[in-house]
Amino acid sequence: MIKIAWGITGAGDILKETVDLMIELQKKYDVEIVPVLSKNGEMVLKMYKLHDRLVSSFPKIKVESGPNVPFIAGPLQAGAYKFMVVCPATANTTAKIAHGIADSLITNAVAQATKGGTQVYIYPVDQRMGSLTTKIPDGSRLTITVRKVDVDNANKLREIENITVLGHPREIEDVVKKCL
C-alpha cells in the first residue's frame, strides 16, 4: 500500500471533482490518502458542503493550526508518504511555493518534502490565461479572468525540483498506477 499526503487549499474551483477523485482512488487502488487541509481549505470544504463527506471517507485528516502543526513535514521528508498532491492549489498557495515562502502547513510541507526528495504534484487552479467559469457554493456559476501574475507563478513551479504541475487533477491516477 502506498500512502499519499493530499493538500487542499481554499480554492473552490474543481473542489467537488477533487473530493470525488480522492475517494475513487482510495477505493480503486491500494492507497491510503491522508488529507492535509489548510485553514481556508477546511472553510471552503464546509462552504461547499463537502467537509462531512471528506471526514467520513478519510479517517486521518490533518487540519492546519500552524505552519508545522500538525507535523507532516518530517514524515514527508523521511519517506512515510510516497508523494504529496496539492489539489486544488489557490493562486496564493501557488505564489508562495513559487517564491519559496513556507509559512503555512501546506507550503511548509511542500518545501520540506521537495528538500527531502519527495515528489510533489500540484494543480494550480490559475495556470492558463483567459476566462473560466466555476461553480460557487450556492451552485450558480461565476466567470473569472486569470491574471498573468498567477500564470507566471504556476509556470515558476515547473522549474522547482521535485515538483510536477498537473494539467488536470485526473493525471494523478496515472502516477498512482505507476507507483503500485
C-alpha positions in Angstrom: 0.0 0.0 0.0 1.2 3.5 -0.8 0.5 6.5 1.4 -0.3 9.8 -0.2 -0.5 13.2 1.5 -3.2 15.3 -0.3 -3.2 19.1 0.4 -6.4 21.0 -0.1 -6.2 24.8 0.0 -9.0 27.4 -0.1 -9.9 27.1 -3.8 -13.5 26.2 -4.6 -12.8 25.5 -8.3 -12.8 21.8 -9.0 -13.2 21.0 -5.3 -16.1 18.6 -5.7 -14.3 16.8 -8.5 -11.2 16.6 -6.3 -13.0 15.0 -3.4 -14.7 12.6 -5.8 -11.3 11.7 -7.2 -9.7 11.2 -3.8 -12.5 8.8 -2.8 -12.4 7.0 -6.1 -8.6 6.5 -6.0 -8.7 5.1 -2.4 -11.5 2.6 -3.4 -9.9 1.6 -6.7 -6.3 1.2 -5.7 -4.2 0.1 -2.8 -3.6 3.6 -1.5 -4.1 5.4 1.8 -4.8 9.1 1.2 -4.3 11.5 4.1 -6.0 14.8 3.5 -4.0 17.8 4.7 -6.3 20.9 4.9 -5.2 24.5 5.1 -7.4 26.6 7.4 -9.1 28.1 4.3 -9.3 24.6 2.7 -11.4 23.4 5.7 -13.5 26.5 5.5 -14.2 26.2 1.7 -15.0 22.4 2.1 -17.6 23.4 4.6 -19.0 26.2 2.4 -19.3 23.7 -0.5 -20.9 21.1 1.9 -18.1 18.6 1.2 -16.4 18.6 4.6 -18.6 15.8 6.1 -18.1 13.6 3.1 -14.4 14.0 3.3 -14.3 13.3 7.0 -16.5 10.2 6.6 -14.2 8.9 3.8 -10.8 9.5 5.3 -10.1 8.7 8.9 -6.8 10.6 9.2 -7.4 14.2 8.2 -4.8 16.8 9.2 -6.1 20.3 9.6 -3.7 23.3 9.9 -3.3 25.0 13.2 0.2 26.4 12.3 2.9 26.1 9.7 4.2 22.9 11.2 1.2 21.7 13.1 0.1 19.0 12.7 3.6 17.7 12.0 3.6 16.5 8.4 6.9 17.9 7.0 9.2 15.4 8.8 7.2 12.3 7.7 7.2 13.7 4.1 11.0 14.2 4.2 11.5 10.7 5.7 9.6 8.9 3.0 6.5 8.0 5.1 4.5 9.2 2.1 5.2 8.1 -1.5 4.3 11.6 -2.7 2.3 14.7 -2.0 -0.5 16.2 -4.0 -1.8 19.8 -3.7 -5.1 20.0 -5.4 -6.7 22.4 -5.7 -4.0 25.0 -5.1 -5.1 28.6 -4.8 -3.2 31.4 -6.6 -1.9 32.4 -3.1 -0.5 29.0 -2.3 0.9 28.7 -5.8 2.7 32.1 -5.4 4.1 31.2 -2.0 5.5 27.9 -3.2 6.9 29.5 -6.4 8.7 32.1 -4.3 10.0 29.8 -1.6 7.6 31.1 1.1 6.8 28.3 3.6 4.6 30.0 6.2 1.5 27.7 6.2 1.1 24.0 6.7 0.8 23.1 3.0 3.6 25.5 1.8 5.9 24.3 4.5 5.0 20.6 3.8 5.8 21.2 0.1 9.1 22.9 0.8 10.2 20.2 3.2 9.0 17.4 1.0 10.9 18.7 -2.0 14.1 19.2 0.1 13.9 15.6 1.2 13.4 14.3 -2.4 9.7 13.5 -2.1 7.8 14.2 -5.3 5.0 16.8 -5.1 2.2 17.1 -7.7 0.4 20.4 -7.8 -2.8 21.5 -9.6 -2.9 25.3 -9.6 -6.4 26.5 -10.4 -5.0 29.6 -12.2 -2.4 28.3 -14.7 -3.8 29.4 -18.1 -4.6 32.8 -19.4 -8.2 33.6 -20.2 -11.6 33.3 -18.5 -13.0 30.3 -16.8 -16.4 29.5 -15.3 -16.6 27.9 -11.9 -19.4 26.9 -9.5 -19.8 28.9 -6.3 -21.2 27.4 -3.1 -24.8 28.1 -4.0 -24.4 26.2 -7.2 -24.5 29.2 -9.5 -21.7 29.9 -11.9 -19.1 32.6 -11.8 -16.8 33.7 -14.6 -13.3 34.8 -13.6 -10.3 36.1 -15.6 -7.0 34.5 -14.7 -4.3 37.1 -14.1 -0.9 37.0 -15.8 0.9 37.0 -12.5 -0.9 33.8 -11.4 0.0 32.1 -14.7 3.6 33.2 -14.2 3.7 31.8 -10.7 2.3 28.4 -11.9 5.0 28.4 -14.6 7.7 29.0 -11.9 6.5 25.9 -10.1 7.6 23.9 -13.2 11.2 25.0 -12.6 11.3 23.7 -9.0 13.0 20.4 -8.3 10.7 17.6 -7.3 7.5 19.5 -8.3 5.3 18.4 -11.2 2.4 20.7 -12.2 -0.7 18.8 -13.2 -2.7 20.0 -16.2 -5.7 18.2 -14.8 -6.3 16.5 -11.4 -7.1 13.2 -13.1 -3.5 12.9 -14.1 -2.7 11.8 -10.6 -4.3 8.5 -11.3 -1.5 7.6 -13.8 1.0 8.5 -11.1 -0.7 6.2 -8.6 -0.8 3.3 -11.1 3.0 3.7 -11.8 3.7 3.5 -8.0 1.8 0.3 -7.4 
